[in-house]
């Protein structure tokens, strides 16, 4: 990747939030951006037409899942994941490291990779720092990440150091593969930064990245069970160690509130299953707080999910009808609630970007987070 | 209902097929028409925007299911089922008779109705010939049907006679309720005609209808397990007993082949869960036959489900991707396959109507049914 792929367009004068423009092989993405998760090449319950209508220009897909099913040869034969699934926006791929550790059976980790059995059919596989890059190159995703070791919280300093040391070694091992794969596929490289909640380990990780050619940084190891206060203090400290001119992506965040916090830490990209997963459990986001569509209060309630929302679901369907569909497990309801929640997230991200551009981010963040109906932070 | 609500626009010169126009409180419907099933007020996996895009102008909903959940008061409070679900085309409601018999617990049938317990929560209910009309009036559906007794196949002449006798008595008992409910809701009345596969019972049923004011006839008691040859001979004989000028609706038909057969018997309206149910099991209809999208032959196959289909699913998505989604149980696939199958059914019904209008129905039917890839009739 040559040339300027990331440009800062605005900085919040009173804090660390920033707005920018990320140029990828599949178009420009305004940041801060929230990327819905398409684990298996589908944002659950939505079609690619829905993503287009929602204005979604960036998604995350999971290398581990796609590597196992349908497999890289099929996606490569289609010309890559964009063509396979029919999405022409930016795709960032997770390295699979997190999934190997959390999903695979009988895994054995060594200095050069992970051997494991598929959680689907028990077949034997091995992923190495180089092979996960090759997987992502076969998928032709726009942003590649590195195989990493992501410890849960709480985690001793020794465990965190061991995970970081291995992650740094794997990052180094992936560099030649990145260089090789770039010859056929122009993608951005986002090494994953670990270090748990230990500031000096995060500093060591950031310093290590100084010797690794990269276009962006993926901040891993957060949103793994730690208290929210520790998430934000770690994230802010970590982001402040990173070069200004490269995009910062924090993995696994967020909720409507958390994306404000992450943006406030100077983060540019985020992904999380939260908005789509809770939608499938009936939870809807609104400008007056969240609630579950299945609640008795929706019975006989012919107002929209969110009276202030212009999405097609809110323009067309009532809470009473959606509650009936949800309680009857009618399939369409999962699409409708997912669509609405992502429309809400798009609105939130627009508010964040607009407030940064207007120099009033901290004020807008405070107003959003102090809306009384939202659950207190840490209350997930 | 006053005035001309059904108009024949064409008759097949070589057979009994006919084309027409049905005028309902919610628009005109060209016949023969296939009505997708929205049991609980939702055509499974589709939104009302999908129905609009598919050109679906008529659906069937189930009184029994909607009466139990969400219940008539909620739907009536919304102003009827059209407003409740957000569909402005014609809605025909099943009487619930079939569902009471097949789904409810502890049912007791007497001369004046059915007492039963809900299959959802065990609550006690009673439906009578009058109350099912009142339910349908509360739903404000466009076409109402009568409480009936629908015996399975095989069924002795005695059982068939008993079921018919009770159905005729219930039809008579429903007439005052129809008259009363019509004062607030202008709907078409379709008494259900029973008689199993016994021609002289069907004749008796048809004669009985001569004394009942009605706008159309619902032909019940078919598609209940009998051989297809018997379906068509019974349907043809029954249809020939009915007045020319009233629409004939056969319940529970059909497949892409069966709608040709039913139209050939002189039937104007049909409904069936088949196209939508099999879609959720991965079976797709195409101009070259049916197959299951999960089949190995879809692996690495980047052609559309049906290369001759102009629907958005076939324009956008490949067999390989849909197979991957289906095998991964990704929710969106149920919508995509359902949409395609209903698009196919709309095309088939258009072919039927166009061929009747052009005086070449029998020829078109033969061509469609002799396409070798379709499974032989009776092969469901």
Interface residues (C-beta under 8 A of the other chain):
Chain A: X40 X41 X42 X44 X45 X46 X47 X48 X49 X69 X70 X73 X74 X77 X78 X84 X85 X86 X280 X299 X300 X302 X312 X316 X317 X318 X320 X321 X323 X324 X325 X327 X328 X330 X331 X332 X333 X334 X335 X336
Chain B: X40 X41 X42 X44 X45 X46 X47 X48 X49 X69 X70 X73 X74 X77 X78 X84 X85 X86 X280 X299 X300 X302 X312 X316 X317 X318 X320 X321 X323 X324 X325 X327 X328 X330 X331 X332 X334 X335 X336
